[in-house]
Amino acid sequence: MTEVDISQTLAASRSRLERALHSAGRPSSAAALLAVSKTKPASMMREAYHHGQRDFGENYLQEALDKQEALSDLDQLVWHFIGPLQSNKTRRIAERFDWVHSLDRLKTARRLSEHRPADMPPLNVCIQVNVSDESSKSGVPLSELDALVADIMVLPGLRLRGLMAIPYPTDDIAKQRQPFALLRQALESLAARYPQAALDTLSMGMSGDLEAAISEGATWVRLGTAIFGERPKPSVEIA
């Protein structure tokens, strides 16, 4: 496997984000990189930390817990859970993460809220929206978003921050922007309806569509291979 120079890949990713923000007429502070570190070793995350990265996204609970233990000596790490949520794992996620980007069911939201320790601030959550209407894709349909938001807003252990999406991939930037625009419009509508909630987050955009996402208002862009290199195909799914 080719060795990755994290200092170079992080610098390149930050420069790409900066250029995209400038092209979109947005300030450099308007969006941040979420380093998707799933399947990558804690040693690579430690190197990214020493080059200024603090926010890391993980898909698999046990893998993330092992990394949290390995990196427990580091200050100010922010852990984001971005993978599918399973009901039997909500307790550990509520106890050990700062953000959840992939919330799409009320039952799971209630469990996360119930399990969030009382001595911790509410868990930051984004609702995952299926903006491309793909039957195989996780996320709540746009038509059901309003009802789910109303139910989540009253849960004391959660702080709804915004929306997340993983649209159908395409190389056409105009087609990339369409689902991101739908997500932005949905967030704007919710923010007008719930001004007290300070909804401020659009988690959208990855290596192949970062520029389109930034053009439509992304505040978190999720980059994995661009920072940590290619991932081998796992022989079995990591739970």
C-alpha atoms as an extended CHARMM CRD file, in Angstrom:
* protein
*
       239  EXT
         1         1  MET       CA              0.0000000000        0.0000000000        0.0000000000  PROA      1               0.0000000000
         2         2  THR       CA              1.3120000000        3.4570000000       -0.8940000000  PROA      2               0.0000000000
         3         3  GLU       CA              2.3430000000        5.4640000000        2.1480000000  PROA      3               0.0000000000
         4         4  VAL       CA              0.2610000000        8.5900000000        2.6280000000  PROA      4               0.0000000000
         5         5  ASP       CA              1.8200000000       11.8900000000        3.6790000000  PROA      5               0.0000000000
         6         6  ILE       CA             -0.9450000000       13.2190000000        5.9170000000  PROA      6               0.0000000000
         7         7  SER       CA              0.6000000000       16.6770000000        6.1050000000  PROA      7               0.0000000000
         8         8  GLN       CA              0.3950000000       16.9830000000        2.3180000000  PROA      8               0.0000000000
         9         9  THR       CA             -3.0620000000       15.4550000000        1.8810000000  PROA      9               0.0000000000
        10        10  LEU       CA             -4.5340000000       17.6090000000        4.6340000000  PROA      10              0.0000000000
        11        11  ALA       CA             -2.9480000000       20.7440000000        3.1880000000  PROA      11              0.0000000000
        12        12  ALA       CA             -4.2730000000       19.8800000000       -0.2710000000  PROA      12              0.0000000000
        13        13  SER       CA             -7.7650000000       19.1970000000        1.0940000000  PROA      13              0.0000000000
        14        14  ARG       CA             -7.8030000000       22.4590000000        3.0260000000  PROA      14              0.0000000000
        15        15  SER       CA             -6.6450000000       24.3640000000       -0.0510000000  PROA      15              0.0000000000
        16        16  ARG       CA             -9.3670000000       22.7510000000       -2.1360000000  PROA      16              0.0000000000
        17        17  LEU       CA            -11.9950000000       23.7050000000        0.4350000000  PROA      17              0.0000000000
        18        18  GLU       CA            -10.6420000000       27.2560000000        0.6010000000  PROA      18              0.0000000000
        19        19  ARG       CA            -10.8040000000       27.6020000000       -3.1840000000  PROA      19              0.0000000000
        20        20  ALA       CA            -14.3510000000       26.2550000000       -3.2850000000  PROA      20              0.0000000000
        21        21  LEU       CA            -15.4870000000       28.6850000000       -0.5940000000  PROA      21              0.0000000000
        22        22  HSD       CA            -13.8280000000       31.5980000000       -2.3830000000  PROA      22              0.0000000000
        23        23  SER       CA            -15.4770000000       30.6370000000       -5.6790000000  PROA      23              0.0000000000
        24        24  ALA       CA            -18.8430000000       30.4530000000       -3.9350000000  PROA      24              0.0000000000
        25        25  GLY       CA            -18.3660000000       33.8910000000       -2.3740000000  PROA      25              0.0000000000
        26        26  ARG       CA            -18.4060000000       32.4630000000        1.1390000000  PROA      26              0.0000000000
        27        27  PRO       CA            -16.0010000000       33.2400000000        4.0190000000  PROA      27              0.0000000000
        28        28  SER       CA            -13.2310000000       30.7720000000        4.7820000000  PROA      28              0.0000000000
        29        29  SER       CA            -14.8360000000       30.0000000000        8.1480000000  PROA      29              0.0000000000
        30        30  ALA       CA            -18.1740000000       28.9420000000        6.5860000000  PROA      30              0.0000000000
        31        31  ALA       CA            -17.3190000000       25.2490000000        6.2360000000  PROA      31              0.0000000000
        32        32  ALA       CA            -14.9390000000       22.7440000000        7.7870000000  PROA      32              0.0000000000
        33        33  LEU       CA            -13.3650000000       19.4020000000        6.9330000000  PROA      33              0.0000000000
        34        34  LEU       CA            -14.6570000000       16.2790000000        8.6280000000  PROA      34              0.0000000000
        35        35  ALA       CA            -11.8880000000       13.6890000000        8.2500000000  PROA      35              0.0000000000
        36        36  VAL       CA            -13.5640000000       10.3430000000        7.6000000000  PROA      36              0.0000000000
        37        37  SER       CA            -11.2120000000        7.9110000000        9.2830000000  PROA      37              0.0000000000
        38        38  LYS       CA            -13.2110000000        4.6710000000        9.0500000000  PROA      38              0.0000000000
        39        39  THR       CA            -11.0110000000        1.5820000000        8.4900000000  PROA      39              0.0000000000
        40        40  LYS       CA             -7.8830000000        3.6980000000        8.9730000000  PROA      40              0.0000000000
        41        41  PRO       CA             -5.5750000000        3.1490000000       11.9630000000  PROA      41              0.0000000000
        42        42  ALA       CA             -5.4250000000        5.4000000000       14.9810000000  PROA      42              0.0000000000
        43        43  SER       CA             -1.8120000000        6.1980000000       14.0760000000  PROA      43              0.0000000000
        44        44  MET       CA             -2.9770000000        8.0410000000       10.9330000000  PROA      44              0.0000000000
        45        45  MET       CA             -5.5520000000        9.9450000000       12.9420000000  PROA      45              0.0000000000
        46        46  ARG       CA             -2.8550000000       10.9010000000       15.4310000000  PROA      46              0.0000000000
        47        47  GLU       CA             -0.7330000000       12.2770000000       12.6080000000  PROA      47              0.0000000000
        48        48  ALA       CA             -3.7080000000       14.2520000000       11.2700000000  PROA      48              0.0000000000
        49        49  TYR       CA             -4.2620000000       15.6070000000       14.7820000000  PROA      49              0.0000000000
        50        50  HSD       CA             -0.6750000000       16.8390000000       14.9410000000  PROA      50              0.0000000000
        51        51  HSD       CA             -1.3540000000       18.7050000000       11.6880000000  PROA      51              0.0000000000
        52        52  GLY       CA             -4.3590000000       20.4780000000       13.1670000000  PROA      52              0.0000000000
        53        53  GLN       CA             -7.2850000000       18.1630000000       12.4270000000  PROA      53              0.0000000000
        54        54  ARG       CA             -9.7300000000       17.7690000000       15.3070000000  PROA      54              0.0000000000
        55        55  ASP       CA            -12.9830000000       16.4460000000       13.8040000000  PROA      55              0.0000000000
        56        56  PHE       CA            -13.1090000000       12.7900000000       12.7730000000  PROA      56              0.0000000000
        57        57  GLY       CA            -15.9760000000       10.7550000000       11.2910000000  PROA      57              0.0000000000
        58        58  GLU       CA            -16.4410000000        7.0600000000       12.0310000000  PROA      58              0.0000000000
        59        59  ASN       CA            -18.9380000000        4.5420000000       10.6150000000  PROA      59              0.0000000000
        60        60  TYR       CA            -18.3940000000        1.5060000000       12.8160000000  PROA      60              0.0000000000
        61        61  LEU       CA            -18.9290000000        1.6480000000       16.5570000000  PROA      61              0.0000000000
        62        62  GLN       CA            -16.4410000000       -0.9180000000       17.8630000000  PROA      62              0.0000000000
        63        63  GLU       CA            -13.6960000000        0.3590000000       15.6010000000  PROA      63              0.0000000000
        64        64  ALA       CA            -14.3630000000        3.8870000000       16.8320000000  PROA      64              0.0000000000
        65        65  LEU       CA            -14.3320000000        2.8490000000       20.4860000000  PROA      65              0.0000000000
        66        66  ASP       CA            -10.9650000000        1.1600000000       20.0180000000  PROA      66              0.0000000000
        67        67  LYS       CA             -9.5870000000        4.3280000000       18.4210000000  PROA      67              0.0000000000
        68        68  GLN       CA            -10.9920000000        6.5000000000       21.1770000000  PROA      68              0.0000000000
        69        69  GLU       CA             -9.0770000000        4.3920000000       23.6860000000  PROA      69              0.0000000000
        70        70  ALA       CA             -5.8840000000        4.5510000000       21.6180000000  PROA      70              0.0000000000
        71        71  LEU       CA             -6.1480000000        8.3440000000       21.2780000000  PROA      71              0.0000000000
        72        72  SER       CA             -7.3740000000        9.1130000000       24.7860000000  PROA      72              0.0000000000
        73        73  ASP       CA             -4.2480000000       11.1780000000       25.5160000000  PROA      73              0.0000000000
        74        74  LEU       CA             -5.2010000000       13.7680000000       22.8670000000  PROA      74              0.0000000000
        75        75  ASP       CA             -7.1970000000       16.8610000000       23.8090000000  PROA      75              0.0000000000
        76        76  GLN       CA            -10.0720000000       18.4280000000       21.8750000000  PROA      76              0.0000000000
        77        77  LEU       CA            -10.8500000000       15.5080000000       19.5920000000  PROA      77              0.0000000000
        78        78  VAL       CA            -14.4150000000       15.7340000000       18.2680000000  PROA      78              0.0000000000
        79        79  TRP       CA            -16.0310000000       12.4130000000       17.3480000000  PROA      79              0.0000000000
        80        80  HSD       CA            -18.7350000000       12.2580000000       14.6700000000  PROA      80              0.0000000000
        81        81  PHE       CA            -20.7600000000        9.1070000000       14.0330000000  PROA      81              0.0000000000
        82        82  ILE       CA            -21.6930000000        9.0710000000       10.3490000000  PROA      82              0.0000000000
        83        83  GLY       CA            -22.6910000000        5.4430000000        9.7360000000  PROA      83              0.0000000000
        84        84  PRO       CA            -25.9900000000        3.5440000000        9.8950000000  PROA      84              0.0000000000
        85        85  LEU       CA            -27.5180000000        3.5910000000       13.3690000000  PROA      85              0.0000000000
        86        86  GLN       CA            -28.4760000000        0.3020000000       14.9950000000  PROA      86              0.0000000000
        87        87  SER       CA            -30.7860000000        0.3480000000       18.0070000000  PROA      87              0.0000000000
        88        88  ASN       CA            -28.5730000000       -1.9390000000       20.0730000000  PROA      88              0.0000000000
        89        89  LYS       CA            -25.6500000000        0.4890000000       19.7550000000  PROA      89              0.0000000000
        90        90  THR       CA            -27.3410000000        3.7690000000       20.6000000000  PROA      90              0.0000000000
        91        91  ARG       CA            -26.2160000000        3.7420000000       24.2470000000  PROA      91              0.0000000000
        92        92  ARG       CA            -22.5060000000        3.6830000000       23.4340000000  PROA      92              0.0000000000
        93        93  ILE       CA            -22.9330000000        6.2180000000       20.6420000000  PROA      93              0.0000000000
        94        94  ALA       CA            -24.8220000000        8.5720000000       22.9590000000  PROA      94              0.0000000000
        95        95  GLU       CA            -22.1330000000        8.1810000000       25.6070000000  PROA      95              0.0000000000
        96        96  ARG       CA            -19.0280000000        8.4770000000       23.4260000000  PROA      96              0.0000000000
        97        97  PHE       CA            -19.7530000000       10.7860000000       20.4880000000  PROA      97              0.0000000000
        98        98  ASP       CA            -20.1830000000       14.5360000000       20.0640000000  PROA      98              0.0000000000
        99        99  TRP       CA            -22.1390000000       14.3900000000       16.7990000000  PROA      99              0.0000000000
       100       100  VAL       CA            -24.4080000000       11.9940000000       14.9270000000  PROA      100             0.0000000000
       101       101  HSD       CA            -24.9440000000       12.8000000000       11.2350000000  PROA      101             0.0000000000
       102       102  SER       CA            -27.0790000000        9.8150000000       10.2140000000  PROA      102             0.0000000000
       103       103  LEU       CA            -30.2680000000       10.0520000000       12.2670000000  PROA      103             0.0000000000
       104       104  ASP       CA            -33.3590000000        9.0740000000       10.2580000000  PROA      104             0.0000000000
       105       105  ARG       CA            -35.8290000000        7.4240000000       12.6510000000  PROA      105             0.0000000000
       106       106  LEU       CA            -37.7310000000        8.6690000000       15.6720000000  PROA      106             0.0000000000
       107       107  LYS       CA            -37.2030000000        5.4090000000       17.5800000000  PROA      107             0.0000000000
       108       108  THR       CA            -33.4410000000        5.8140000000       17.2800000000  PROA      108             0.0000000000
       109       109  ALA       CA            -33.6450000000        9.4910000000       18.2130000000  PROA      109             0.0000000000
       110       110  ARG       CA            -35.5590000000        8.6440000000       21.3900000000  PROA      110             0.0000000000
       111       111  ARG       CA            -32.9950000000        6.0180000000       22.3570000000  PROA      111             0.0000000000
       112       112  LEU       CA            -30.0890000000        8.4080000000       21.7780000000  PROA      112             0.0000000000
       113       113  SER       CA            -31.8080000000       11.0550000000       23.8780000000  PROA      113             0.0000000000
       114       114  GLU       CA            -32.5720000000        8.6170000000       26.7090000000  PROA      114             0.0000000000
       115       115  HSD       CA            -29.0100000000        7.3150000000       26.7620000000  PROA      115             0.0000000000
       116       116  ARG       CA            -27.2500000000       10.6840000000       26.6160000000  PROA      116             0.0000000000
       117       117  PRO       CA            -25.5870000000       11.1280000000       30.0540000000  PROA      117             0.0000000000
       118       118  ALA       CA            -27.0620000000       13.9430000000       32.1210000000  PROA      118             0.0000000000
       119       119  ASP       CA            -23.6400000000       15.4350000000       32.7910000000  PROA      119             0.0000000000
       120       120  MET       CA            -22.9270000000       15.8570000000       29.0710000000  PROA      120             0.0000000000
       121       121  PRO       CA            -24.3180000000       18.5460000000       26.7590000000  PROA      121             0.0000000000
       122       122  PRO       CA            -27.0780000000       17.4380000000       24.3780000000  PROA      122             0.0000000000
       123       123  LEU       CA            -25.8360000000       15.3010000000       21.5040000000  PROA      123             0.0000000000
       124       124  ASN       CA            -25.5130000000       17.2780000000       18.2590000000  PROA      124             0.0000000000
       125       125  VAL       CA            -27.5160000000       15.5130000000       15.5510000000  PROA      125             0.0000000000
       126       126  CYS       CA            -28.2360000000       15.9030000000       11.8610000000  PROA      126             0.0000000000
       127       127  ILE       CA            -31.1280000000       14.1910000000       10.1430000000  PROA      127             0.0000000000
       128       128  GLN       CA            -30.0810000000       12.1650000000        7.1220000000  PROA      128             0.0000000000
       129       129  VAL       CA            -32.3450000000       12.9440000000        4.1740000000  PROA      129             0.0000000000
       130       130  ASN       CA            -32.7460000000       10.7050000000        1.1320000000  PROA      130             0.0000000000
       131       131  VAL       CA            -32.6930000000       13.5560000000       -1.3890000000  PROA      131             0.0000000000
       132       132  SER       CA            -32.2590000000       11.2680000000       -4.4000000000  PROA      132             0.0000000000
       133       133  ASP       CA            -35.2080000000        8.9940000000       -3.5110000000  PROA      133             0.0000000000
       134       134  GLU       CA            -33.0280000000        5.8880000000       -3.7760000000  PROA      134             0.0000000000
       135       135  SER       CA            -34.6690000000        2.7750000000       -2.3810000000  PROA      135             0.0000000000
       136       136  SER       CA            -31.2760000000        1.4310000000       -1.3100000000  PROA      136             0.0000000000
       137       137  LYS       CA            -30.1850000000        4.6320000000        0.4500000000  PROA      137             0.0000000000
       138       138  SER       CA            -30.7290000000        5.4350000000        4.1170000000  PROA      138             0.0000000000
       139       139  GLY       CA            -32.4600000000        8.6410000000        5.0820000000  PROA      139             0.0000000000
       140       140  VAL       CA            -35.8990000000       10.0760000000        5.6140000000  PROA      140             0.0000000000
       141       141  PRO       CA            -37.7850000000       11.2190000000        2.4900000000  PROA      141             0.0000000000
       142       142  LEU       CA            -38.2200000000       14.9710000000        2.1820000000  PROA      142             0.0000000000
       143       143  SER       CA            -41.9710000000       14.4640000000        2.4420000000  PROA      143             0.0000000000
       144       144  GLU       CA            -41.5560000000       13.0420000000        5.9750000000  PROA      144             0.0000000000
       145       145  LEU       CA            -38.9000000000       15.4500000000        7.2140000000  PROA      145             0.0000000000
       146       146  ASP       CA            -41.1690000000       18.0210000000        8.8740000000  PROA      146             0.0000000000
       147       147  ALA       CA            -42.8810000000       15.4530000000       11.0880000000  PROA      147             0.0000000000
       148       148  LEU       CA            -39.5820000000       13.9120000000       12.2080000000  PROA      148             0.0000000000
       149       149  VAL       CA            -38.1010000000       17.3240000000       13.0030000000  PROA      149             0.0000000000
       150       150  ALA       CA            -41.0920000000       18.2460000000       15.1730000000  PROA      150             0.0000000000
       151       151  ASP       CA            -40.6820000000       15.0490000000       17.1870000000  PROA      151             0.0000000000
       152       152  ILE       CA            -36.8990000000       15.3600000000       17.5770000000  PROA      152             0.0000000000
       153       153  MET       CA            -37.0260000000       19.0060000000       18.6370000000  PROA      153             0.0000000000
       154       154  VAL       CA            -38.6330000000       18.1040000000       21.9670000000  PROA      154             0.0000000000
       155       155  LEU       CA            -36.1230000000       15.4010000000       22.9470000000  PROA      155             0.0000000000
       156       156  PRO       CA            -34.0150000000       16.7870000000       25.8180000000  PROA      156             0.0000000000
       157       157  GLY       CA            -30.8680000000       14.7520000000       25.1410000000  PROA      157             0.0000000000
       158       158  LEU       CA            -30.4870000000       15.9290000000       21.5520000000  PROA      158             0.0000000000
       159       159  ARG       CA            -29.6980000000       19.2110000000       19.8450000000  PROA      159             0.0000000000
       160       160  LEU       CA            -30.8580000000       19.2050000000       16.2550000000  PROA      160             0.0000000000
       161       161  ARG       CA            -28.2330000000       21.0680000000       14.2350000000  PROA      161             0.0000000000
       162       162  GLY       CA            -29.2470000000       20.4300000000       10.6390000000  PROA      162             0.0000000000
       163       163  LEU       CA            -29.3860000000       17.9610000000        7.7640000000  PROA      163             0.0000000000
       164       164  MET       CA            -27.1180000000       15.4510000000        6.0530000000  PROA      164             0.0000000000
       165       165  ALA       CA            -27.3080000000       13.7870000000        2.6370000000  PROA      165             0.0000000000
       166       166  ILE       CA            -25.3660000000       11.4190000000        0.3830000000  PROA      166             0.0000000000
       167       167  PRO       CA            -26.8400000000       11.9930000000       -3.0910000000  PROA      167             0.0000000000
       168       168  TYR       CA            -26.5520000000        9.6460000000       -6.0340000000  PROA      168             0.0000000000
       169       169  PRO       CA            -23.0390000000       10.0670000000       -7.4850000000  PROA      169             0.0000000000
       170       170  THR       CA            -22.5380000000       11.8460000000      -10.7840000000  PROA      170             0.0000000000
       171       171  ASP       CA            -19.6820000000       13.7350000000      -12.4530000000  PROA      171             0.0000000000
       172       172  ASP       CA            -22.0400000000       16.4220000000      -13.7860000000  PROA      172             0.0000000000
       173       173  ILE       CA            -21.6690000000       19.3960000000      -11.4290000000  PROA      173             0.0000000000
       174       174  ALA       CA            -25.0870000000       20.7950000000      -12.3640000000  PROA      174             0.0000000000
       175       175  LYS       CA            -26.6820000000       17.4750000000      -11.4380000000  PROA      175             0.0000000000
       176       176  GLN       CA            -24.5720000000       17.3440000000       -8.2730000000  PROA      176             0.0000000000
       177       177  ARG       CA            -25.9290000000       20.7040000000       -7.1760000000  PROA      177             0.0000000000
       178       178  GLN       CA            -29.6140000000       19.7960000000       -7.5560000000  PROA      178             0.0000000000
       179       179  PRO       CA            -29.9690000000       17.5090000000       -4.4940000000  PROA      179             0.0000000000
       180       180  PHE       CA            -27.7260000000       19.7690000000       -2.4250000000  PROA      180             0.0000000000
       181       181  ALA       CA            -29.9910000000       22.6970000000       -3.3100000000  PROA      181             0.0000000000
       182       182  LEU       CA            -33.0080000000       20.6920000000       -2.1520000000  PROA      182             0.0000000000
       183       183  LEU       CA            -31.3020000000       20.0150000000        1.1710000000  PROA      183             0.0000000000
       184       184  ARG       CA            -30.3630000000       23.6720000000        1.6010000000  PROA      184             0.0000000000
       185       185  GLN       CA            -33.9210000000       24.7790000000        0.8540000000  PROA      185             0.0000000000
       186       186  ALA       CA            -35.2490000000       22.2420000000        3.3550000000  PROA      186             0.0000000000
       187       187  LEU       CA            -32.9270000000       23.5750000000        6.0540000000  PROA      187             0.0000000000
       188       188  GLU       CA            -33.8590000000       27.1790000000        5.3000000000  PROA      188             0.0000000000
       189       189  SER       CA            -37.5380000000       26.2820000000        5.6380000000  PROA      189             0.0000000000
       190       190  LEU       CA            -36.9390000000       24.5360000000        8.9600000000  PROA      190             0.0000000000
       191       191  ALA       CA            -34.8000000000       27.4010000000       10.2670000000  PROA      191             0.0000000000
       192       192  ALA       CA            -37.6110000000       29.8500000000        9.5290000000  PROA      192             0.0000000000
       193       193  ARG       CA            -40.1120000000       27.6140000000       11.3280000000  PROA      193             0.0000000000
       194       194  TYR       CA            -37.8730000000       26.9750000000       14.3480000000  PROA      194             0.0000000000
       195       195  PRO       CA            -35.7510000000       30.1270000000       14.8180000000  PROA      195             0.0000000000
       196       196  GLN       CA            -35.0690000000       29.1980000000       18.4320000000  PROA      196             0.0000000000
       197       197  ALA       CA            -33.2200000000       26.0570000000       17.3330000000  PROA      197             0.0000000000
       198       198  ALA       CA            -30.4070000000       27.8690000000       15.4810000000  PROA      198             0.0000000000
       199       199  LEU       CA            -30.2690000000       25.2490000000       12.7350000000  PROA      199             0.0000000000
       200       200  ASP       CA            -26.9020000000       25.9150000000       11.1130000000  PROA      200             0.0000000000
       201       201  THR       CA            -25.5240000000       22.6910000000        9.6670000000  PROA      201             0.0000000000
       202       202  LEU       CA            -25.4950000000       21.1100000000        6.2180000000  PROA      202             0.0000000000
       203       203  SER       CA            -23.3730000000       17.9660000000        6.2470000000  PROA      203             0.0000000000
       204       204  MET       CA            -22.9370000000       17.2810000000        2.5370000000  PROA      204             0.0000000000
       205       205  GLY       CA            -20.1960000000       16.8770000000        0.0230000000  PROA      205             0.0000000000
       206       206  MET       CA            -17.3860000000       14.3460000000       -0.3520000000  PROA      206             0.0000000000
       207       207  SER       CA            -14.3080000000       13.9970000000       -2.5370000000  PROA      207             0.0000000000
       208       208  GLY       CA            -16.2680000000       13.7870000000       -5.7880000000  PROA      208             0.0000000000
       209       209  ASP       CA            -18.7060000000       16.6510000000       -5.2190000000  PROA      209             0.0000000000
       210       210  LEU       CA            -17.1460000000       19.0290000000       -2.6930000000  PROA      210             0.0000000000
       211       211  GLU       CA            -17.3600000000       22.0840000000       -4.9600000000  PROA      211             0.0000000000
       212       212  ALA       CA            -21.0480000000       21.5390000000       -5.7280000000  PROA      212             0.0000000000
       213       213  ALA       CA            -21.8300000000       21.0730000000       -2.0300000000  PROA      213             0.0000000000
       214       214  ILE       CA            -19.9690000000       24.2250000000       -1.0300000000  PROA      214             0.0000000000
       215       215  SER       CA            -21.7980000000       26.1730000000       -3.7570000000  PROA      215             0.0000000000
       216       216  GLU       CA            -25.0780000000       25.1420000000       -2.1310000000  PROA      216             0.0000000000
       217       217  GLY       CA            -24.1020000000       25.9770000000        1.4470000000  PROA      217             0.0000000000
       218       218  ALA       CA            -22.3740000000       22.9280000000        2.9530000000  PROA      218             0.0000000000
       219       219  THR       CA            -20.8890000000       23.5390000000        6.4020000000  PROA      219             0.0000000000
       220       220  TRP       CA            -19.2890000000       20.0920000000        6.8660000000  PROA      220             0.0000000000
       221       221  VAL       CA            -17.6270000000       18.3040000000        3.9580000000  PROA      221             0.0000000000
       222       222  ARG       CA            -16.7000000000       14.6850000000        4.6020000000  PROA      222             0.0000000000
       223       223  LEU       CA            -13.3400000000       13.6790000000        3.1210000000  PROA      223             0.0000000000
       224       224  GLY       CA            -11.8090000000       10.2510000000        3.6240000000  PROA      224             0.0000000000
       225       225  THR       CA             -9.6420000000        8.9490000000        0.7950000000  PROA      225             0.0000000000
       226       226  ALA       CA             -8.4800000000       12.4650000000       -0.0620000000  PROA      226             0.0000000000
       227       227  ILE       CA             -6.8430000000       12.6360000000        3.3730000000  PROA      227             0.0000000000
       228       228  PHE       CA             -6.0650000000        9.0510000000        4.3490000000  PROA      228             0.0000000000
       229       229  GLY       CA             -5.7140000000        7.3300000000        0.9750000000  PROA      229             0.0000000000
       230       230  GLU       CA             -7.6590000000        4.5290000000       -0.6570000000  PROA      230             0.0000000000
       231       231  ARG       CA             -9.4180000000        1.9630000000        1.4940000000  PROA      231             0.0000000000
       232       232  PRO       CA             -9.0960000000       -1.7620000000        0.8440000000  PROA      232             0.0000000000
       233       233  LYS       CA            -12.3690000000       -3.5570000000        0.3020000000  PROA      233             0.0000000000
       234       234  PRO       CA            -13.2130000000       -5.3220000000        3.5910000000  PROA      234             0.0000000000
       235       235  SER       CA            -13.8760000000       -9.0340000000        3.3600000000  PROA      235             0.0000000000
       236       236  VAL       CA            -16.5140000000       -8.7230000000        6.0800000000  PROA      236             0.0000000000
       237       237  GLU       CA            -18.3770000000       -5.7020000000        7.3540000000  PROA      237             0.0000000000
       238       238  ILE       CA            -16.9780000000       -4.2560000000       10.5370000000  PROA      238             0.0000000000
       239       239  ALA       CA            -19.7500000000       -3.9390000000       13.1200000000  PROA      239             0.0000000000
